[in-house]
Amino acid sequence: MGLFERYLSVWVSLAIIVGIGAGIVAPNVFSVIADIEYAHVNLVIAVLIWLMIYPMMVQIDFSAIKDVGKKPKGLVLTLVINWLIKPFTMALLGWLFFKGLFADWVDPQTANEYIAGMILLGVAPCTAMVFIWSQLTKGDANYTLVQVSINDIIMIFAFAPIAGLLLGVTDITVPWSTLLLSVLMYVLIPLLAGALTRKVLDKTDDHSRLNQFITNMKPWSIIGLLATVILLFGFQSETILSQPEVIVLIAIPLLIQTYGIFAIAYFLAIKLKLPHNVAAPACMIGTSNFFELAVAVAIAMFGLHSGAALATVVGVLVEVPVMLSLVWFANRTRHWFVPI
């Protein structure tokens, strides 16, 4: 791993601090950036998210899907967690906390937006960062690639319907045109662009040009991630500093969801007798979120300064340290799994 992957939590933490500081020192700059939008989509955020997503999509090798049948259990685990459990437990926890336990501290409209942000996180399984979690747990890189590839294909068709269903169930008006546009912009188009790029660069099938391109794009992906974090926390800096208790309220159900989902996935992985290099990445994919997509959709649907956008930003704040703690746990419990 490179310098960025090894000290990921440090760089993201610094970006958060810079973003909050810049948002307080130069709020007008962030206001100008916030106004650069089209059809409720912030163009600056859109470009930065593309910088993050596109290089990851180029790495996806759809030809590897043919090997799924060799180890189906790990894939089944990932799909069950991502699409049959996680979105619904996230919606349930959001409703339980913000319509029940925290109802006296949050007004109904804001509570709905927090729940919406949590739902958008829950419906978006991790695409990019999971490669790092897989590396850190010494996962099977090829199998992780298969899992991510199939999840991305499913996401094209399932993200909008499941998000729409859950947002509707929690009494939130669903702007379907915005939701579908976001899926088109942040999932389908980058996925097709990545597949086309891979096909053009890898005609000889020796991966040399492809690997060089991915290496060259990696710094841009890093810049996209850190710049997005800076902007997101800059946009929300006033709320974060003036209402720190709100961050805690949102973080509590997110933490319960993250550790709870991992516990369920890890238990099932052990029962399925998966090898650790398949089980660990499968559980990481099911636990972590495609926060880039969730943030983009929340901003498009509810606005930059909405409770939904804030909830997805808190998701970023929570995810990195929590996932690193789960990586540590997975590595310490390697002996729980059957030998390869």
VOGU-3710 file (C-alpha; in Angstrom, 3 decimals, decimal comma):
1> mglferylsv> 0,000/0,000/0,000  1,032/3,551/-0,653  1,365/6,413/1,808  -2,290/7,388/1,390  -3,738/3,973/2,206  -1,472/3,434/5,217  -2,450/6,755/6,818  -5,961/7,103/5,439  -7,525/8,083/8,755  -4,898/10,824/9,220
11> wvslaiivgi> -5,532/12,429/5,823  -9,300/12,303/6,172  -9,081/13,741/9,706  -6,913/16,598/8,442  -9,349/17,233/5,589  -12,227/17,394/8,093  -10,337/19,918/10,252  -9,377/22,012/7,212  -12,954/21,935/5,929  -14,495/23,073/9,207
21> gagivapnvf> -11,857/25,784/9,623  -12,218/27,043/6,065  -15,996/27,070/6,380  -15,743/29,396/9,380  -12,970/31,625/7,988  -14,293/31,940/4,421  -18,041/31,172/4,436  -18,614/33,309/1,335  -16,356/31,060/-0,738  -18,413/28,039/0,208
31> sviadieyah> -21,622/29,950/-0,522  -20,385/30,670/-4,046  -19,456/27,019/-4,573  -22,838/25,949/-3,219  -24,576/28,083/-5,875  -22,772/26,364/-8,760  -25,479/23,842/-9,548  -27,722/22,589/-12,310  -30,996/20,687/-11,830  -30,318/20,625/-8,058
41> vnlviavliw> -26,944/18,913/-8,644  -23,892/20,773/-7,343  -21,447/20,686/-10,229  -18,282/21,054/-8,146  -19,238/18,140/-5,902  -20,265/16,149/-8,982  -16,830/16,613/-10,597  -14,997/15,664/-7,398  -17,135/12,574/-6,866  -16,463/11,572/-10,461
51> lmiypmmvqi> -12,741/11,890/-9,757  -13,190/9,424/-6,892  -15,502/6,967/-8,583  -14,188/6,728/-12,146  -10,700/5,287/-11,339  -12,354/2,667/-9,134  -14,770/1,723/-11,916  -11,842/1,255/-14,322  -10,471/-1,414/-11,973  -13,634/-3,516/-12,236
61> dfsaikdvgk> -13,096/-6,531/-14,461  -16,483/-7,835/-15,538  -14,887/-10,885/-17,134  -14,108/-12,068/-13,606  -17,834/-12,546/-12,982  -17,655/-15,885/-14,798  -15,685/-17,247/-11,823  -18,466/-16,518/-9,330  -19,665/-20,118/-9,303  -16,365/-21,334/-7,883
71> kpkglvltlv> -16,998/-19,699/-4,466  -20,663/-18,719/-4,319  -21,052/-18,526/-0,528  -19,040/-15,320/-0,088  -20,974/-13,598/-2,845  -24,328/-14,737/-1,455  -23,345/-13,373/1,961  -22,461/-9,979/0,502  -25,660/-9,726/-1,532  -27,919/-10,771/1,352
81> inwlikpftm> -26,328/-8,258/3,726  -26,260/-5,404/1,192  -29,699/-5,734/-0,325  -31,921/-7,730/2,049  -30,740/-6,628/5,498  -28,674/-3,434/5,647  -31,036/-0,890/3,974  -33,946/-1,997/6,142  -32,064/-2,055/9,453  -30,731/1,436/8,677
91> allgwlffkg> -34,251/2,744/8,012  -35,522/1,022/11,171  -32,767/2,517/13,342  -33,320/5,968/11,832  -37,035/5,775/12,567  -36,480/4,315/16,065  -34,045/7,032/17,115  -35,371/10,147/15,385  -39,072/9,394/15,602  -38,784/7,809/19,022
101> lfadwvdpqt> -35,787/8,162/21,317  -34,582/11,551/20,018  -37,992/12,961/19,059  -37,949/15,580/21,826  -34,631/17,014/20,620  -35,230/17,202/16,863  -38,147/18,799/15,012  -40,156/16,437/12,746  -38,960/17,895/9,419  -35,290/17,745/10,399
111> aneyiagmil> -35,802/14,240/11,797  -37,181/13,144/8,423  -34,101/14,536/6,691  -31,725/12,770/9,082  -33,578/9,508/8,449  -33,389/10,123/4,685  -29,621/10,620/4,857  -29,219/7,419/6,847  -31,353/5,507/4,344  -29,271/6,766/1,427
121> lgvapctamv> -26,146/5,546/3,215  -27,742/2,180/3,918  -28,804/1,585/0,309  -25,344/2,341/-1,105  -22,895/-0,564/-0,601  -19,227/0,301/-0,683  -17,535/0,430/-4,095  -14,233/2,255/-3,750  -12,925/2,053/-0,204  -13,587/-1,668/0,048
131> fiwsqltkgd> -10,472/-2,366/-2,021  -8,468/-0,740/0,764  -10,288/-2,694/3,501  -9,682/-5,877/1,518  -5,974/-5,113/1,242  -5,709/-4,380/4,958  -7,292/-7,737/5,829  -5,224/-9,653/3,235  -8,377/-10,476/1,311  -8,608/-12,276/-2,004
141> anytlvqvsi> -8,263/-9,323/-4,398  -9,875/-11,091/-7,361  -12,839/-12,255/-5,327  -13,294/-8,757/-3,892  -13,332/-7,472/-7,463  -16,106/-9,929/-8,351  -18,151/-8,896/-5,316  -17,796/-5,195/-6,111  -18,573/-5,740/-9,799  -21,820/-7,582/-9,123
151> ndiimifafa> -22,846/-5,102/-6,428  -22,350/-2,233/-8,852  -24,484/-3,940/-11,490  -27,243/-4,563/-8,951  -26,958/-0,982/-7,695  -27,893/0,354/-11,128  -31,286/-1,336/-10,856  -31,871/-1,585/-7,098  -30,648/1,681/-5,550  -33,479/3,920/-6,698
161> piaglllgvt> -36,364/1,462/-6,050  -35,170/0,485/-2,556  -34,335/4,089/-1,609  -37,697/5,224/-2,965  -39,528/2,484/-1,064  -37,833/3,252/2,247  -38,063/7,021/1,862  -41,748/6,613/1,078  -42,312/4,312/4,035  -40,777/6,947/6,336
171> ditvpwstll> -43,182/9,574/4,947  -40,627/11,491/2,902  -41,584/12,782/-0,520  -39,424/11,067/-3,128  -38,329/13,247/-6,082  -37,951/10,297/-8,439  -36,460/12,320/-11,280  -33,632/13,552/-9,041  -33,053/10,100/-7,565  -32,877/8,421/-10,972
181> lsvlmyvlip> -30,668/11,199/-12,356  -28,239/10,694/-9,464  -28,037/6,944/-10,118  -27,414/7,681/-13,797  -24,696/10,245/-13,031  -22,881/8,545/-10,197  -23,291/4,834/-10,931  -24,282/3,974/-14,488  -22,229/6,519/-16,464  -18,995/6,059/-14,414
191> llagaltrkv> -19,452/2,291/-14,644  -19,852/2,381/-18,426  -16,990/4,871/-18,769  -14,756/2,634/-16,665  -15,673/-0,456/-18,692  -15,021/1,375/-21,979  -11,695/2,733/-20,731  -10,647/-0,724/-19,608  -11,571/-2,223/-22,981  -9,607/0,408/-24,929
201> ldktddhsrl> -6,493/0,258/-22,730  -6,402/-3,508/-22,301  -6,797/-4,685/-25,885  -3,631/-6,781/-25,662  -4,785/-8,232/-22,311  -1,360/-7,765/-20,721  -2,684/-5,094/-18,289  0,427/-2,911/-18,699  -1,308/0,152/-20,185  -4,280/-0,377/-17,917
211> nqfitnmkpw> -2,166/-0,575/-14,763  -0,215/2,518/-15,790  -3,457/4,439/-16,348  -4,811/3,378/-12,940  -1,527/4,423/-11,317  -1,689/7,818/-13,026  -5,319/8,337/-11,999  -4,802/7,368/-8,369  -3,561/10,821/-7,218  -6,627/12,418/-8,811
221> siigllatvi> -8,864/10,006/-6,973  -7,144/10,935/-3,715  -7,507/14,643/-4,493  -11,174/14,090/-5,260  -11,748/12,328/-1,934  -9,945/14,885/0,232  -11,404/17,891/-1,627  -14,899/16,437/-1,278  -14,410/15,935/2,459  -13,124/19,516/2,809
231> llfgfqseti> -16,109/20,924/0,920  -18,684/18,819/2,734  -17,421/19,783/6,164  -16,970/23,379/4,997  -20,626/23,517/3,957  -21,707/22,094/7,307  -19,095/23,831/9,511  -21,503/26,249/11,161  -23,927/23,472/12,093  -21,130/21,206/13,317
241> lsqpevivli> -19,672/23,875/15,614  -22,937/25,414/16,780  -24,775/22,110/17,288  -22,176/19,435/18,086  -24,873/17,475/19,903  -26,567/16,899/16,524  -23,447/15,121/15,260  -23,565/12,853/18,312  -27,275/12,120/17,806  -26,707/11,107/14,181
251> aiplliqtyg> -23,535/9,164/14,981  -25,191/6,928/17,595  -27,543/5,004/15,248  -24,850/4,964/12,541  -22,402/3,329/14,956  -24,993/0,789/16,076  -25,808/0,013/12,443  -22,179/-0,374/11,401  -21,053/-2,619/14,245  -24,355/-4,514/14,215
261> ifaiayflai> -24,233/-5,294/10,494  -20,606/-6,394/10,782  -21,486/-8,697/13,684  -24,293/-10,307/11,686  -22,116/-10,712/8,580  -19,145/-12,069/10,550  -21,330/-14,583/12,397  -22,833/-15,799/9,116  -19,368/-15,995/7,509  -18,177/-18,261/10,313
271> klklphnvaa> -21,287/-20,445/10,054  -20,816/-20,686/6,278  -17,206/-21,792/6,918  -15,752/-19,246/4,536  -11,988/-18,786/4,344  -10,843/-15,592/6,024  -9,590/-13,991/2,778  -13,144/-14,203/1,396  -15,069/-13,643/4,632  -13,294/-10,461/5,754
281> pacmigtsnf> -13,789/-8,484/2,493  -17,371/-9,783/2,207  -18,154/-8,430/5,670  -16,377/-5,143/4,931  -18,414/-4,643/1,745  -21,616/-5,308/3,640  -20,649/-2,984/6,495  -19,181/0,064/4,758  -21,037/2,536/2,551  -20,662/4,131/-0,862
291> felavavaia> -20,753/7,488/0,903  -19,824/9,377/-2,272  -23,108/8,314/-3,874  -25,120/8,886/-0,695  -23,707/12,403/-0,291  -24,346/13,291/-3,930  -27,957/12,034/-3,858  -28,672/13,710/-0,495  -27,408/17,045/-1,810  -29,344/16,674/-5,056
301> mfglhsgaal> -32,586/15,700/-3,321  -32,540/17,860/-0,212  -29,854/20,547/-0,683  -26,336/21,204/0,536  -27,374/22,472/3,951  -30,077/19,888/4,610  -30,256/17,425/7,456  -29,972/14,606/4,927  -26,675/15,976/3,604  -25,431/16,415/7,179
311> atvvgvlvev> -26,312/12,801/8,026  -24,315/11,503/5,061  -21,394/13,748/6,057  -21,498/12,313/9,579  -21,399/8,926/7,840  -18,021/9,934/6,400  -16,872/11,073/9,839  -17,879/7,780/11,448  -16,918/5,331/8,717  -13,137/5,619/8,483
321> pvmlslvwfa> -12,221/5,093/12,171  -14,956/2,464/12,617  -13,870/0,482/9,565  -10,244/0,610/10,676  -11,301/-0,809/14,050  -13,147/-3,613/12,229  -10,068/-4,288/10,100  -8,082/-4,672/13,328  -10,726/-7,037/14,735  -10,868/-9,109/11,539
331> nrtrhwfvpi> -7,100/-9,512/11,507  -6,995/-10,503/15,180  -9,673/-13,186/14,654  -8,237/-14,810/11,554  -7,897/-18,083/13,487  -11,722/-18,292/13,795  -11,955/-19,274/10,147  -11,162/-22,428/8,263  -7,661/-22,575/6,745  -7,414/-21,880/3,008
//
